[in-house]
Amino acid sequence: MQRIGFILKVKQEKLEEYKEAHRNVWPEMRQALSETGWTNYSLFARPDGTLFGYVETPDFEKAKADMETKPVNARWQAAMGEFFEGLEGKRPDESFFVLEEVFHLD
């Protein structure tokens, strides 16, 4: 099982709206994530908009590729794009800055 940590930057002025959107993640998006191997998926935010994400999956590259095949993912990414800084024409799910795992307590 791979444990993946990543960061993104939410526009500080949009942070509350972003958090509200995640209180009501579309059921079909939740289902697509589950079907494509995204488990124990969590998002954490600092007040400045720094977002830390964590996911466990057997194969992160496959999980991302499988999400690409889900029409709901394109709709979700389009809806979320306005919330982020520094996407430079990419979708949020293409802009994860994946962190190196340094330690894990088994």
MARTORDO-487715 format. One line per field, with one value per residue: residue number from 1; z, x, y of N, C-alpha, C, O in turn. Coordinates in Angstrom, 1 decimal. Layout:
seq (NUM | ...)
nzz (Z | ...)
nxx (X | ...)
nyy (Y | ...)
cazz (Z | ...)
caxx (X | ...)
cayy (Y | ...)
czz (Z | ...)
cxx (X | ...)
cyy (Y | ...)
ozz (Z | ...)
oxx (X | ...)
oyy (Y | ...)
// end
This chain:
seq (1 | 2 | 3 | 4 | 5 | 6 | 7 | 8 | 9 | 10 | 11 | 12 | 13 | 14 | 15 | 16 | 17 | 18 | 19 | 20 | 21 | 22 | 23 | 24 | 25 | 26 | 27 | 28 | 29 | 30 | 31 | 32 | 33 | 34 | 35 | 36 | 37 | 38 | 39 | 40 | 41 | 42 | 43 | 44 | 45 | 46 | 47 | 48 | 49 | 50 | 51 | 52 | 53 | 54 | 55 | 56 | 57 | 58 | 59 | 60 | 61 | 62 | 63 | 64 | 65 | 66 | 67 | 68 | 69 | 70 | 71 | 72 | 73 | 74 | 75 | 76 | 77 | 78 | 79 | 80 | 81 | 82 | 83 | 84 | 85 | 86 | 87 | 88 | 89 | 90 | 91 | 92 | 93 | 94 | 95 | 96 | 97 | 98 | 99 | 100 | 101 | 102 | 103 | 104 | 105 | 106)
nzz (0.0 | -0.9 | 0.7 | 0.3 | 0.5 | -0.2 | -1.3 | -2.0 | -2.9 | -1.6 | -2.5 | -0.1 | 0.4 | -0.5 | 1.0 | 3.0 | 1.4 | -0.1 | 1.9 | 2.6 | 0.2 | 0.4 | 2.4 | 1.3 | -0.7 | -3.9 | -4.2 | -6.4 | -7.0 | -4.6 | -4.8 | -7.2 | -6.4 | -4.5 | -6.0 | -7.6 | -6.0 | -4.1 | -0.9 | 2.6 | 2.3 | 2.9 | 3.6 | 4.7 | 6.1 | 6.4 | 8.0 | 6.2 | 3.7 | 2.8 | 1.7 | 2.8 | 1.6 | 2.0 | 1.0 | 0.8 | -1.3 | -3.5 | -5.8 | -6.8 | -9.3 | -11.0 | -9.7 | -10.1 | -12.9 | -13.4 | -12.3 | -14.2 | -16.2 | -15.3 | -15.8 | -13.9 | -12.5 | -14.2 | -14.2 | -11.4 | -11.0 | -12.7 | -11.3 | -9.0 | -9.7 | -9.5 | -6.9 | -6.4 | -6.1 | -8.4 | -10.5 | -13.1 | -15.6 | -15.4 | -14.1 | -10.6 | -9.7 | -11.3 | -10.3 | -7.9 | -5.4 | -4.7 | -1.7 | -0.2 | 1.6 | 4.8 | 7.2 | 8.7 | 11.1 | 11.7)
nxx (0.8 | 0.6 | 1.4 | 0.5 | 1.4 | 0.5 | 0.7 | -1.2 | -2.2 | -4.7 | -6.6 | -6.5 | -8.7 | -10.7 | -10.9 | -12.9 | -15.1 | -14.2 | -13.8 | -16.5 | -17.5 | -16.4 | -17.7 | -19.9 | -19.3 | -19.9 | -22.0 | -21.4 | -18.8 | -17.5 | -18.0 | -16.6 | -13.9 | -13.6 | -14.0 | -11.7 | -9.6 | -8.8 | -8.2 | -8.7 | -8.6 | -7.8 | -8.1 | -6.4 | -6.3 | -4.4 | -4.8 | -3.8 | -4.3 | -2.8 | -2.9 | -2.9 | -2.9 | -3.8 | -3.5 | -4.2 | -3.3 | -3.1 | -1.6 | -0.6 | -0.2 | -1.8 | -4.3 | -4.7 | -4.8 | -7.0 | -9.1 | -9.1 | -10.7 | -13.3 | -16.2 | -17.3 | -15.1 | -13.8 | -15.8 | -15.8 | -13.1 | -13.1 | -14.9 | -13.6 | -11.2 | -11.2 | -10.6 | -7.8 | -4.4 | -1.7 | -2.0 | -1.4 | -2.7 | -3.3 | -5.3 | -6.6 | -6.0 | -3.9 | -1.9 | -0.8 | 1.7 | 3.7 | 4.8 | 7.8 | 7.9 | 9.2 | 9.2 | 7.5 | 5.5 | 5.0)
nyy (-1.2 | 2.1 | 5.2 | 8.4 | 11.7 | 15.1 | 18.5 | 21.5 | 24.8 | 26.7 | 29.6 | 32.1 | 33.7 | 32.2 | 30.0 | 29.3 | 28.8 | 26.7 | 24.7 | 24.4 | 23.3 | 20.8 | 19.7 | 18.6 | 16.7 | 15.4 | 12.5 | 10.7 | 11.4 | 10.6 | 7.9 | 7.3 | 7.8 | 5.8 | 3.5 | 3.6 | 3.1 | 5.0 | 5.3 | 6.0 | 8.7 | 12.0 | 15.5 | 18.4 | 21.7 | 24.7 | 27.9 | 29.8 | 28.8 | 26.7 | 23.5 | 20.2 | 17.0 | 13.5 | 10.1 | 6.7 | 4.0 | 1.2 | 1.7 | 4.6 | 6.0 | 4.5 | 4.8 | 7.6 | 7.6 | 6.0 | 7.6 | 9.5 | 8.4 | 8.7 | 10.5 | 12.2 | 13.1 | 15.0 | 17.0 | 17.7 | 18.6 | 20.8 | 22.4 | 22.8 | 24.2 | 27.0 | 27.6 | 27.4 | 28.5 | 29.0 | 27.0 | 27.1 | 26.6 | 23.9 | 21.2 | 20.9 | 18.2 | 17.5 | 18.9 | 18.3 | 18.6 | 16.2 | 14.8 | 13.6 | 10.6 | 10.4 | 9.1 | 6.4 | 5.0 | 1.8)
cazz (0.0 | -1.0 | 1.4 | -0.5 | 1.0 | -1.2 | -1.0 | -2.9 | -2.2 | -1.8 | -2.3 | 1.3 | 0.4 | -1.0 | 1.9 | 3.7 | 0.4 | -0.4 | 2.9 | 2.5 | -0.9 | 0.8 | 3.4 | 0.5 | -1.9 | -4.6 | -4.0 | -7.5 | -6.8 | -3.6 | -5.4 | -8.2 | -5.7 | -3.9 | -7.1 | -8.3 | -5.1 | -3.2 | 0.5 | 3.7 | 1.6 | 3.8 | 3.3 | 5.9 | 5.6 | 7.3 | 7.8 | 5.0 | 2.5 | 2.4 | 1.8 | 2.8 | 1.3 | 2.3 | 0.5 | 0.7 | -2.5 | -3.9 | -6.9 | -7.0 | -10.7 | -11.5 | -9.1 | -10.8 | -14.3 | -13.4 | -12.1 | -15.5 | -17.0 | -14.7 | -16.2 | -12.7 | -12.1 | -15.0 | -13.6 | -10.1 | -11.2 | -13.3 | -10.2 | -7.9 | -10.2 | -9.1 | -5.5 | -6.1 | -6.7 | -9.1 | -11.3 | -14.4 | -16.7 | -15.0 | -13.1 | -9.3 | -9.6 | -12.0 | -9.7 | -6.5 | -5.1 | -3.8 | -0.7 | 0.0 | 2.9 | 5.5 | 8.3 | 9.0 | 12.3 | 11.4)
caxx (0.0 | 1.4 | 0.9 | 0.9 | 1.1 | 0.7 | 0.2 | -1.7 | -2.5 | -6.1 | -6.6 | -6.9 | -10.0 | -11.7 | -10.8 | -14.1 | -16.0 | -13.6 | -14.2 | -17.9 | -17.7 | -16.0 | -18.7 | -20.9 | -18.7 | -20.9 | -21.9 | -20.8 | -17.4 | -17.0 | -18.0 | -15.5 | -12.7 | -13.6 | -13.9 | -10.4 | -8.5 | -8.4 | -8.7 | -8.2 | -8.3 | -8.1 | -7.6 | -6.2 | -6.0 | -4.0 | -5.6 | -3.3 | -4.8 | -1.9 | -3.7 | -2.2 | -3.8 | -3.2 | -4.3 | -3.5 | -3.7 | -2.1 | -0.8 | -1.0 | -0.3 | -3.0 | -5.5 | -5.0 | -5.2 | -8.4 | -10.0 | -9.2 | -11.8 | -14.5 | -16.7 | -17.5 | -13.8 | -13.6 | -16.7 | -15.3 | -11.9 | -13.5 | -15.6 | -12.6 | -10.1 | -11.2 | -10.1 | -6.4 | -3.3 | -0.6 | -2.3 | -0.8 | -3.4 | -3.6 | -6.4 | -6.0 | -5.5 | -2.7 | -1.0 | -0.3 | 3.1 | 3.8 | 5.9 | 8.6 | 7.7 | 10.4 | 9.1 | 6.2 | 5.5 | 4.2)
cayy (0.0 | 3.4 | 6.3 | 9.6 | 13.1 | 16.1 | 19.8 | 22.5 | 26.1 | 27.3 | 31.0 | 32.3 | 34.3 | 31.2 | 28.8 | 28.8 | 28.3 | 25.4 | 23.8 | 24.1 | 22.4 | 19.5 | 19.1 | 18.0 | 16.1 | 14.7 | 11.1 | 10.0 | 11.6 | 9.7 | 6.5 | 7.1 | 7.7 | 4.5 | 2.5 | 3.7 | 2.8 | 6.0 | 4.9 | 6.8 | 10.0 | 13.1 | 16.8 | 19.3 | 23.1 | 25.8 | 29.2 | 30.6 | 28.1 | 25.6 | 22.3 | 18.9 | 15.8 | 12.2 | 9.0 | 5.3 | 3.3 | 0.2 | 2.2 | 6.0 | 6.4 | 3.8 | 5.4 | 8.8 | 7.3 | 5.4 | 8.7 | 10.2 | 7.8 | 9.0 | 11.8 | 13.0 | 13.8 | 16.2 | 18.0 | 18.1 | 19.4 | 22.1 | 23.2 | 23.2 | 24.9 | 28.4 | 27.8 | 27.2 | 29.3 | 28.4 | 25.8 | 27.4 | 25.9 | 22.5 | 21.0 | 20.6 | 16.8 | 17.4 | 19.9 | 17.9 | 18.5 | 15.0 | 14.9 | 12.3 | 10.0 | 10.3 | 8.2 | 5.8 | 4.1 | 0.6)
czz (0.0 | -0.1 | 0.7 | 0.3 | -0.1 | -0.7 | -2.2 | -2.2 | -2.6 | -1.6 | -0.9 | 1.3 | 0.0 | 0.0 | 2.5 | 2.6 | 0.0 | 0.6 | 2.9 | 1.3 | -0.5 | 1.9 | 2.6 | -0.8 | -2.6 | -4.4 | -5.1 | -7.5 | -5.8 | -4.1 | -6.3 | -7.5 | -5.1 | -4.9 | -7.7 | -7.3 | -4.2 | -1.8 | 1.5 | 3.2 | 2.6 | 3.3 | 4.6 | 5.4 | 6.7 | 7.0 | 6.6 | 3.7 | 2.1 | 2.7 | 1.8 | 2.5 | 1.6 | 1.7 | 0.6 | -0.5 | -2.9 | -5.0 | -7.3 | -8.4 | -11.3 | -11.0 | -9.8 | -12.2 | -14.4 | -13.1 | -13.4 | -16.4 | -16.5 | -15.1 | -15.0 | -12.3 | -12.9 | -14.5 | -12.3 | -10.2 | -11.7 | -12.2 | -9.2 | -8.4 | -9.7 | -7.7 | -5.3 | -6.8 | -7.5 | -9.9 | -12.7 | -15.6 | -16.5 | -14.1 | -11.7 | -9.2 | -10.4 | -11.4 | -8.3 | -6.5 | -4.1 | -2.9 | -0.5 | 1.5 | 3.6 | 6.6 | 8.4 | 10.1 | 12.0 | 12.7)
cxx (0.9 | 0.6 | 1.4 | 0.4 | 1.3 | 0.2 | -0.3 | -1.9 | -3.8 | -5.9 | -7.2 | -8.4 | -11.1 | -11.7 | -12.1 | -15.1 | -15.5 | -14.0 | -15.7 | -18.2 | -17.4 | -16.8 | -19.8 | -20.3 | -19.8 | -20.8 | -21.2 | -19.3 | -16.8 | -17.0 | -16.9 | -14.2 | -12.5 | -13.3 | -12.4 | -9.3 | -8.1 | -9.0 | -8.0 | -7.8 | -8.7 | -7.5 | -7.5 | -5.8 | -5.4 | -4.8 | -5.1 | -3.6 | -3.9 | -2.8 | -2.8 | -3.2 | -3.0 | -4.1 | -3.5 | -4.1 | -2.7 | -1.1 | -1.3 | -1.2 | -1.6 | -4.3 | -5.8 | -5.4 | -6.7 | -9.4 | -10.1 | -10.3 | -13.2 | -15.0 | -16.9 | -16.2 | -13.6 | -14.5 | -16.2 | -14.1 | -12.2 | -14.1 | -14.6 | -11.5 | -10.0 | -10.7 | -8.6 | -5.5 | -2.3 | -0.8 | -1.7 | -1.4 | -3.7 | -4.8 | -5.8 | -5.4 | -4.3 | -1.5 | -0.5 | 1.2 | 3.3 | 5.0 | 6.6 | 8.3 | 9.0 | 10.4 | 7.6 | 6.3 | 4.5 | 3.5)
cyy (1.2 | 4.4 | 7.6 | 10.8 | 14.1 | 17.5 | 20.6 | 23.8 | 26.7 | 28.8 | 31.3 | 32.8 | 33.3 | 30.0 | 28.3 | 28.2 | 26.9 | 24.4 | 23.4 | 23.1 | 21.0 | 18.9 | 18.4 | 17.5 | 15.2 | 13.2 | 10.3 | 10.3 | 10.7 | 8.3 | 6.3 | 7.0 | 6.3 | 3.4 | 2.5 | 3.5 | 3.9 | 5.7 | 5.8 | 8.2 | 11.1 | 14.4 | 17.7 | 20.6 | 23.9 | 27.0 | 30.0 | 29.9 | 27.0 | 24.3 | 21.0 | 17.8 | 14.5 | 11.1 | 7.8 | 4.6 | 2.3 | 0.8 | 3.6 | 6.4 | 5.8 | 4.5 | 6.8 | 8.6 | 6.8 | 6.6 | 9.5 | 9.7 | 8.1 | 10.4 | 12.7 | 13.7 | 15.0 | 17.4 | 18.6 | 19.0 | 20.7 | 23.0 | 23.6 | 24.1 | 26.4 | 28.7 | 27.8 | 28.3 | 28.4 | 27.2 | 25.9 | 26.5 | 24.5 | 22.4 | 20.7 | 19.2 | 16.6 | 18.3 | 19.5 | 18.0 | 17.3 | 15.1 | 13.5 | 11.8 | 9.8 | 9.3 | 7.7 | 4.9 | 3.0 | 0.2)
ozz (0.8 | -0.1 | 0.6 | 0.6 | -0.8 | 0.3 | -3.3 | -0.9 | -3.8 | -0.7 | -0.6 | 2.2 | 0.2 | -0.3 | 2.5 | 2.9 | -0.3 | 0.3 | 3.1 | 1.5 | -1.0 | 2.3 | 3.2 | -1.9 | -1.9 | -4.4 | -4.9 | -8.0 | -5.9 | -3.8 | -6.3 | -7.9 | -5.1 | -4.7 | -8.2 | -7.6 | -3.5 | -1.6 | 1.3 | 3.7 | 3.0 | 2.6 | 5.4 | 4.5 | 7.9 | 6.0 | 6.0 | 2.6 | 1.1 | 3.8 | 0.9 | 3.2 | 1.5 | 1.8 | 0.5 | -0.7 | -2.6 | -5.0 | -7.9 | -8.8 | -12.1 | -11.7 | -10.1 | -12.7 | -15.3 | -13.7 | -13.6 | -17.2 | -17.1 | -14.8 | -15.1 | -11.7 | -12.3 | -14.4 | -12.0 | -9.6 | -11.3 | -12.1 | -8.6 | -7.5 | -9.5 | -7.4 | -4.3 | -7.8 | -7.2 | -10.0 | -13.3 | -16.3 | -17.3 | -13.5 | -11.6 | -8.6 | -10.3 | -11.8 | -7.6 | -7.4 | -2.9 | -3.4 | -0.7 | 2.4 | 3.0 | 6.9 | 8.1 | 10.1 | 11.9 | 12.6)
oxx (1.8 | -0.6 | 2.6 | -0.7 | 2.3 | -0.6 | 0.2 | -1.9 | -4.1 | -5.2 | -8.3 | -9.1 | -12.3 | -12.5 | -12.4 | -15.8 | -16.3 | -14.3 | -16.0 | -19.0 | -18.0 | -16.7 | -20.5 | -20.8 | -20.5 | -19.7 | -20.5 | -18.6 | -15.8 | -16.0 | -16.2 | -13.3 | -11.5 | -12.5 | -12.0 | -8.1 | -7.0 | -10.2 | -6.9 | -6.8 | -9.9 | -6.4 | -8.4 | -5.0 | -5.9 | -5.4 | -5.8 | -3.2 | -4.2 | -3.3 | -2.0 | -4.2 | -1.8 | -5.4 | -2.3 | -5.3 | -1.5 | 0.1 | -2.3 | -2.2 | -2.2 | -5.3 | -7.0 | -6.4 | -7.4 | -10.5 | -11.2 | -10.9 | -14.1 | -14.4 | -16.7 | -16.2 | -13.1 | -14.1 | -16.3 | -14.0 | -11.6 | -13.9 | -14.8 | -10.8 | -9.0 | -10.3 | -8.2 | -5.9 | -2.2 | 0.1 | -1.4 | -0.7 | -4.4 | -5.2 | -4.6 | -4.3 | -3.6 | -0.4 | 0.1 | 1.9 | 3.0 | 6.1 | 5.9 | 8.3 | 9.9 | 11.4 | 6.7 | 7.1 | 3.3 | 2.7)
oyy (1.4 | 4.5 | 7.8 | 11.0 | 14.0 | 17.5 | 20.4 | 23.8 | 27.0 | 29.3 | 30.8 | 32.5 | 33.6 | 29.0 | 27.1 | 27.2 | 26.0 | 23.2 | 22.3 | 22.2 | 20.0 | 17.7 | 17.6 | 17.8 | 14.4 | 12.6 | 9.3 | 9.4 | 10.1 | 7.6 | 5.3 | 6.2 | 5.7 | 2.5 | 1.4 | 3.8 | 3.7 | 5.8 | 6.4 | 8.8 | 11.2 | 14.4 | 17.6 | 20.7 | 23.8 | 27.2 | 30.8 | 30.5 | 26.3 | 24.2 | 20.9 | 17.7 | 14.4 | 11.2 | 7.8 | 4.6 | 2.5 | 0.4 | 3.7 | 7.0 | 6.4 | 4.7 | 7.1 | 9.2 | 7.1 | 6.5 | 10.1 | 10.4 | 7.7 | 11.4 | 13.9 | 14.9 | 16.0 | 18.5 | 19.8 | 20.0 | 21.7 | 24.2 | 24.7 | 24.7 | 26.9 | 29.8 | 28.2 | 28.9 | 27.2 | 26.3 | 24.9 | 25.9 | 23.8 | 23.4 | 20.5 | 19.1 | 15.6 | 18.3 | 20.3 | 17.5 | 17.5 | 15.4 | 12.5 | 12.6 | 9.2 | 8.7 | 8.4 | 4.0 | 3.2 | -0.8)
// end
